Amino acid sequence: MVLPLQPLQVATPNIGSTDSESVEALAQALVPLDLYRCAGCGHLQLLDIINPSVHYDNFSYRTSISLGLTQHFERLATTVIDQLQLSSSDLVVEIGSNDGTLLRFFQNKGMNVLGIDPARAIARAATSEGIETIADFFTLDLAKQIRAKHGPAAVVLCNNTFANLDDLDGPIAGIEHLLADDGVMVFETQHGADVIERFLIDTIYHEHLSYFLAGSLKELFARTGMDLFALEPIGMKGGSIRGFVQKTGGARQPDGSLDKIIAAEAAQGLDDPVTYEAFMRRLKGIKTDLRALIEKALSAGQRVAGYGASVGSVTMINQLGLGNVLAMIADDKPLGEAIVGPDYIIPIVSPDALSQSDIDWVIILAWRYAEPIIRNNQALLENGMKFIQPLPALHIHEGAS
């Protein structure tokens, strides 16, 4: 079945310049954003694929800016080192290493580290800061080159990158080749079950191609010469999973966690089209209620802004029909000067600019961070500004009356 989340969405990571040439290019970059479910294995995936160079050649996001992610990676490194009993001579390779935040924790323990990331500017910066990073996409051919130069890897990490790969069989073949015989792949990725249950629509955009379920992951690795022997839920990004994978026939025994999650997904109804139909009805209901609230505000001469400028925010803008509504978007760590869509240009400002504006309503696009956003903007609330949290259910935050 197909979930037509939005007929069209800007395909590029459209946070950046407002010059006319860029605006025109973005206005033409329209691609369907339909999420499909495989009737055979249940895998959730976008079928309209963007050339990855569009996403990554000028990629500006850095791991270190995400709230709490550095601390999470430090805990992850400790877990991997302890559970896999790594030694200081081991090679740790990360696919999609970004600025090297995660690898640095392994390097600090004396391990050899190597990053791979196609975002060339970020890869160069990471290398200059002591984390050797190959600016390329990971393939079987690249895996062969790395193994010939550096030897086999004790660990291959793939955090919040695995879902971004179109041809999964090719990269997995590369990982299988690169790993030592007793090596382990460790990945973290969005859990499709959480996307549906917790309504994480802001995680659905063209950079993320897959929304994994445990059953489809088991089949994927089994057919590519790998064995997913452990899987655990984690709280990152609203709901993710962490998997441990070895070569088929490896010494580590399954711990039962994979079958437990498969059973939980079945209990959630993720093998039933009715569950996805309910998801779409809920999205339409939230959009209708939000639009009614905003149209009433606009008709009264009030102004509306957004809070949170990210690729996920672009999804929120397009899904909820906010492109021509938002006067500005506030962001604590802006990566560009505007969010540009096919028929809108929304300037990105600092949160301080909200207090200097005549904004009456603020829609929290970064809704999973609503609690700290509300906490940090109490002065605006007390002065009469209202904050709308659209998900997982519409809620209005107001100051004390």
WOBELBEL-V373715 format. One record per residue. N is the residue number from 1. RES is the residue in one small letter. PHI is phi as a letter, one per 40 degrees, with the letter a starting at -180 (999 if undefined). D_FIRST is the distance of its C-alpha to the first C-alpha in Angstrom with 2 decimals. Layout:
N|RES|PHI|D_FIRST / N|RES|PHI|D_FIRST
This chain:
1|m|999|0.00 / 2|v|b|3.79 / 3|l|b|6.87 / 4|p|c|9.67 / 5|l|c|12.39 / 6|q|a|15.04 / 7|p|d|15.33 / 8|l|b|18.15 / 9|q|a|19.84 / 10|v|d|23.00 / 11|a|c|22.30 / 12|t|c|25.58 / 13|p|c|26.92 / 14|n|c|28.76 / 15|i|b|31.52 / 16|g|i|34.89 / 17|s|c|37.28 / 18|t|b|37.62 / 19|d|c|39.60 / 20|s|c|38.83 / 21|e|c|37.76 / 22|s|c|35.09 / 23|v|c|33.90 / 24|e|c|33.62 / 25|a|c|31.71 / 26|l|c|29.20 / 27|a|c|28.87 / 28|q|c|27.75 / 29|a|c|25.28 / 30|l|b|22.11 / 31|v|b|18.75 / 32|p|d|15.18 / 33|l|b|13.92 / 34|d|b|10.13 / 35|l|c|8.63 / 36|y|b|5.87 / 37|r|b|5.34 / 38|c|c|7.14 / 39|a|c|7.20 / 40|g|c|10.88 / 41|c|b|12.19 / 42|g|g|9.77 / 43|h|c|10.77 / 44|l|b|9.67 / 45|q|a|10.91 / 46|l|c|11.78 / 47|l|b|12.13 / 48|d|c|14.92 / 49|i|b|17.88 / 50|i|c|21.27 / 51|n|d|24.49 / 52|p|d|25.42 / 53|s|c|28.96 / 54|v|c|27.95 / 55|h|c|26.93 / 56|y|b|29.82 / 57|d|c|32.88 / 58|n|b|33.96 / 59|f|c|32.20 / 60|s|b|34.27 / 61|y|c|32.66 / 62|r|b|34.83 / 63|t|d|34.09 / 64|s|c|37.38 / 65|i|c|36.53 / 66|s|c|33.71 / 67|l|d|35.06 / 68|g|g|35.69 / 69|l|c|34.05 / 70|t|c|37.41 / 71|q|c|38.44 / 72|h|c|35.18 / 73|f|c|35.74 / 74|e|c|39.30 / 75|r|c|38.22 / 76|l|c|35.64 / 77|a|d|38.37 / 78|t|c|40.69 / 79|t|c|38.14 / 80|v|c|37.40 / 81|i|c|41.13 / 82|d|c|42.08 / 83|q|c|39.40 / 84|l|c|39.69 / 85|q|f|43.45 / 86|l|c|43.56 / 87|s|b|46.93 / 88|s|c|48.33 / 89|s|c|48.28 / 90|d|c|44.55 / 91|l|c|42.27 / 92|v|b|39.23 / 93|v|b|36.75 / 94|e|b|34.00 / 95|i|c|31.13 / 96|g|g|30.45 / 97|s|c|33.78 / 98|n|f|34.14 / 99|d|c|37.63 / 100|g|g|38.46 / 101|t|d|38.43 / 102|l|c|37.06 / 103|l|c|39.13 / 104|r|c|42.27 / 105|f|c|42.24 / 106|f|c|42.36 / 107|q|c|44.97 / 108|n|c|47.07 / 109|k|c|47.25 / 110|g|g|48.74 / 111|m|c|45.77 / 112|n|c|45.04 / 113|v|b|41.94 / 114|l|a|40.03 / 115|g|b|37.23 / 116|i|b|34.79 / 117|d|a|33.21 / 118|p|c|32.54 / 119|a|c|33.72 / 120|r|c|37.20 / 121|a|c|39.18 / 122|i|c|37.90 / 123|a|c|38.53 / 124|r|c|42.05 / 125|a|c|42.73 / 126|a|c|41.63 / 127|t|c|43.87 / 128|s|c|46.76 / 129|e|c|46.36 / 130|g|h|46.72 / 131|i|b|43.19 / 132|e|d|43.03 / 133|t|b|39.71 / 134|i|c|38.49 / 135|a|c|36.90 / 136|d|a|34.22 / 137|f|c|30.72 / 138|f|c|30.66 / 139|t|b|30.56 / 140|l|c|32.11 / 141|d|c|35.07 / 142|l|c|35.68 / 143|a|d|35.47 / 144|k|c|38.18 / 145|q|c|40.34 / 146|i|c|40.06 / 147|r|c|40.96 / 148|a|c|43.86 / 149|k|c|45.23 / 150|h|b|44.48 / 151|g|g|43.96 / 152|p|c|41.12 / 153|a|c|39.24 / 154|a|c|39.55 / 155|v|a|36.45 / 156|v|b|33.62 / 157|l|c|31.97 / 158|c|a|28.63 / 159|n|b|28.14 / 160|n|f|25.34 / 161|t|b|25.03 / 162|f|d|22.94 / 163|a|c|19.65 / 164|n|c|21.12 / 165|l|c|21.42 / 166|d|c|19.35 / 167|d|c|21.04 / 168|l|c|21.17 / 169|d|c|23.06 / 170|g|c|25.91 / 171|p|c|26.74 / 172|i|c|26.51 / 173|a|c|28.93 / 174|g|c|31.13 / 175|i|c|31.12 / 176|e|d|32.00 / 177|h|c|34.87 / 178|l|c|36.13 / 179|l|c|36.30 / 180|a|c|39.50 / 181|d|d|39.34 / 182|d|b|39.28 / 183|g|c|37.28 / 184|v|b|34.17 / 185|m|c|31.18 / 186|v|b|30.42 / 187|f|b|27.33 / 188|e|b|25.98 / 189|t|a|22.56 / 190|q|d|20.28 / 191|h|c|18.68 / 192|g|d|14.98 / 193|a|c|16.06 / 194|d|c|18.55 / 195|v|d|16.35 / 196|i|c|14.36 / 197|e|c|17.51 / 198|r|c|20.00 / 199|f|g|18.02 / 200|l|c|18.91 / 201|i|c|17.37 / 202|d|c|20.46 / 203|t|c|19.44 / 204|i|c|16.44 / 205|y|a|18.09 / 206|h|c|18.51 / 207|e|c|21.00 / 208|h|c|18.59 / 209|l|c|16.02 / 210|s|b|14.91 / 211|y|b|14.49 / 212|f|c|15.77 / 213|l|b|15.62 / 214|a|c|18.68 / 215|g|c|17.34 / 216|s|c|15.68 / 217|l|c|18.89 / 218|k|d|21.05 / 219|e|c|19.58 / 220|l|d|19.81 / 221|f|c|23.46 / 222|a|c|24.45 / 223|r|c|23.65 / 224|t|b|25.52 / 225|g|g|28.74 / 226|m|b|28.29 / 227|d|b|28.28 / 228|l|c|26.62 / 229|f|b|29.38 / 230|a|a|28.93 / 231|l|a|26.32 / 232|e|b|27.21 / 233|p|c|25.76 / 234|i|b|27.62 / 235|g|c|27.81 / 236|m|c|27.62 / 237|k|f|25.45 / 238|g|g|24.36 / 239|g|i|23.08 / 240|s|b|23.12 / 241|i|b|23.80 / 242|r|b|26.72 / 243|g|b|26.67 / 244|f|b|29.63 / 245|v|b|29.31 / 246|q|b|32.09 / 247|k|c|32.71 / 248|t|d|32.01 / 249|g|g|35.14 / 250|g|c|36.14 / 251|a|c|38.57 / 252|r|c|36.47 / 253|q|c|35.16 / 254|p|d|31.80 / 255|d|c|32.57 / 256|g|g|29.97 / 257|s|c|28.02 / 258|l|c|24.91 / 259|d|c|24.62 / 260|k|c|25.35 / 261|i|c|22.46 / 262|i|d|20.04 / 263|a|c|21.41 / 264|a|c|21.11 / 265|e|c|17.39 / 266|a|c|16.97 / 267|a|c|19.30 / 268|q|c|17.29 / 269|g|g|14.38 / 270|l|c|12.05 / 271|d|b|11.07 / 272|d|b|10.16 / 273|p|d|7.19 / 274|v|d|10.37 / 275|t|c|11.27 / 276|y|c|8.67 / 277|e|c|9.52 / 278|a|c|13.05 / 279|f|d|12.74 / 280|m|c|12.09 / 281|r|c|14.91 / 282|r|c|17.12 / 283|l|c|16.81 / 284|k|c|17.73 / 285|g|c|20.58 / 286|i|c|22.03 / 287|k|c|21.99 / 288|t|c|23.75 / 289|d|c|26.32 / 290|l|c|27.08 / 291|r|c|27.55 / 292|a|c|29.90 / 293|l|c|31.91 / 294|i|c|32.24 / 295|e|c|33.13 / 296|k|c|35.85 / 297|a|c|37.20 / 298|l|c|37.25 / 299|s|c|38.96 / 300|a|c|41.61 / 301|g|g|42.28 / 302|q|c|40.76 / 303|r|b|39.13 / 304|v|b|35.95 / 305|a|b|35.30 / 306|g|b|32.67 / 307|y|b|33.24 / 308|g|h|31.67 / 309|a|b|31.14 / 310|s|a|28.58 / 311|v|c|25.46 / 312|g|c|23.61 / 313|s|c|25.75 / 314|v|c|24.58 / 315|t|d|20.99 / 316|m|c|22.53 / 317|i|c|24.61 / 318|n|c|21.87 / 319|q|c|19.35 / 320|l|c|22.22 / 321|g|g|24.01 / 322|l|b|27.18 / 323|g|d|28.24 / 324|n|b|31.10 / 325|v|b|31.97 / 326|l|c|33.13 / 327|a|c|36.74 / 328|m|a|36.55 / 329|i|b|34.74 / 330|a|c|36.86 / 331|d|a|36.27 / 332|d|c|38.51 / 333|k|b|38.13 / 334|p|c|37.06 / 335|l|b|35.99 / 336|g|a|36.55 / 337|e|b|38.10 / 338|a|a|35.16 / 339|i|b|31.42 / 340|v|b|30.82 / 341|g|b|27.99 / 342|p|c|27.66 / 343|d|a|29.87 / 344|y|a|31.39 / 345|i|b|33.68 / 346|i|b|34.09 / 347|p|c|37.08 / 348|i|c|36.85 / 349|v|b|39.89 / 350|s|c|41.40 / 351|p|d|41.20 / 352|d|c|44.90 / 353|a|c|44.19 / 354|l|c|42.52 / 355|s|c|45.88 / 356|q|c|47.57 / 357|s|b|45.21 / 358|d|b|44.90 / 359|i|c|41.32 / 360|d|b|40.68 / 361|w|b|37.07 / 362|v|b|35.15 / 363|i|c|31.36 / 364|i|c|30.65 / 365|l|c|27.86 / 366|a|c|28.56 / 367|w|c|27.87 / 368|r|c|27.78 / 369|y|b|31.41 / 370|a|d|32.37 / 371|e|c|35.09 / 372|p|c|37.19 / 373|i|c|36.63 / 374|i|c|38.00 / 375|r|c|40.76 / 376|n|c|41.86 / 377|n|b|41.97 / 378|q|c|43.96 / 379|a|c|46.62 / 380|l|c|44.24 / 381|l|c|43.02 / 382|e|c|46.64 / 383|n|c|47.45 / 384|g|h|44.95 / 385|m|c|41.83 / 386|k|b|38.61 / 387|f|b|35.60 / 388|i|b|32.10 / 389|q|c|29.59 / 390|p|c|26.19 / 391|l|b|24.13 / 392|p|c|23.27 / 393|a|a|24.99 / 394|l|c|27.31 / 395|h|a|30.84 / 396|i|b|34.07 / 397|h|c|36.69 / 398|e|b|40.24 / 399|g|c|43.71 / 400|a|c|46.15 / 401|s|c|47.62
